Amino acid sequence: MPSEIDEKTDRLVRLCSRESLGGVLINSQPNFAWLTAGGRNGVDSSRENGVATLLLRRDGRRFVLASRIEMARILNEELNADECEPLEFGWEDEKANPGSIAKLARSVMTQDMPLASDLPFPDVRLIDGLIARERYSLTDPEIERLRSLGRDAGRAIGDLARSLAPGLTESDVARRAKDALAEIGADAVVTLVAADDRIKRYRHPLPKDVRWEKVLMIVVCARRHGLIVSLTRLVCAGPLPEELSRRTRAAANVNAQLFASTRPGITGRRLYEVAVNGYRGEGFPGEEALHHQGGAAGYRTRDWIAHPLCEEVVQRNQAFAWNPSITGTKVEETIIAFDDEIEVITTTPGWPSILVEIQNRTYLLPDVFSV
């Protein structure tokens, strides 16, 4: 059987054929991780681009382009020796001439055909959207890595949440969440924490020095080997208020409807309609206008988000993170969509669940945990 990297190479070779390209440059950190099965070309996390670029020629031959600062580490620690042929250049050349990487790539092209890329290079066609679609359907090894990350992240954040006590600040909780993910070898690419009224006021609450008294929400997007899972957990000090329970159950019902509808072939537009109808049916019409509902995931927190005009289509073996929210609460898990079922991969053992049955299938969504 072909290796994971060979399978992905074949996808890009077919893309080159369809688009009449001589080759494709891969430089973004998510795409580099995808094509190398978890390799890293990032040094500066504030940037989308990495310090090494992959060239996939239309005949399937692979090259890695990097400066003499980076090449040895990339070859020794991020790539297998037989994966890519090195093309090294001086860092001064790249800084003096932004087109030098594309020029070096063209020097090993065997046909006078256009060159494309996932990030802007001078005189190179930009096809990031087309490349992204080649990532959507996960390979078997990727599914196992994502399952493992989801399992570890769900347990780590659940254990953290159960250990907290009122009086901590949102910033304290955020630091502990990042540490908990670091313990499982994951980076927190998104960390949101809201206490009490801030849950109602903000959908994306960056943590502040606000002390938690009654209700706390923790949101993380955890990355390991390039893959990302997302989850949200709420904890309450003491008995759960009836209104919070009602709203959380309503959000869970919306999420379950999205789970039930996430099947290969359905469009993002249709999934958005499922959410809209779900809120209306739960007695909370219009909540979809206050926050996006989530969408496709994988090597980015969201590859695409469901919206009224979204024509993206669910693929087989594709990851999704839905995050329906009703003012004051939110329910979020990461799933993988298979042919006729979904698998939730970020569950927290022992966490209270909301059971929702749709068309003779049962879905479990996270409830609020009382500490």
PEGIUR-V690572 format. One record per run of one state. SS is the DSSP state (alpha for helix, beta for strand, coil for the rest). FROM is the first residue (numbers start at 1). LEN is the number of residues. If there is no record, write none. Layout:
SS/FROM/LEN, SS/FROM/LEN
This chain:
coil/1/3, alpha/4/16, coil/20/1, beta/21/8, alpha/29/7, coil/36/13, beta/49/9, coil/58/4, beta/62/6, coil/68/3, alpha/71/8, coil/79/6, beta/85/5, coil/90/1, alpha/91/6, coil/97/3, alpha/100/7, coil/107/7, beta/114/4, coil/118/7, beta/125/2, coil/127/1, alpha/128/8, coil/136/4, alpha/140/24, coil/164/5, beta/169/1, alpha/170/14, coil/184/3, beta/187/9, coil/196/1, alpha/197/5, coil/202/4, beta/206/1, coil/207/4, beta/211/1, coil/212/3, beta/215/10, coil/225/2, beta/227/10, coil/237/5, alpha/242/20, coil/262/5, beta/267/1, alpha/268/14, coil/282/5, alpha/287/4, coil/291/3, beta/294/4, coil/298/6, beta/304/2, coil/306/7, beta/313/1, coil/314/4, beta/318/5, coil/323/2, beta/325/2, coil/327/2, beta/329/2, coil/331/1, beta/332/6, coil/338/4, beta/342/3, coil/345/8, beta/353/6, coil/359/2, beta/361/6, coil/367/2, beta/369/2, coil/371/1
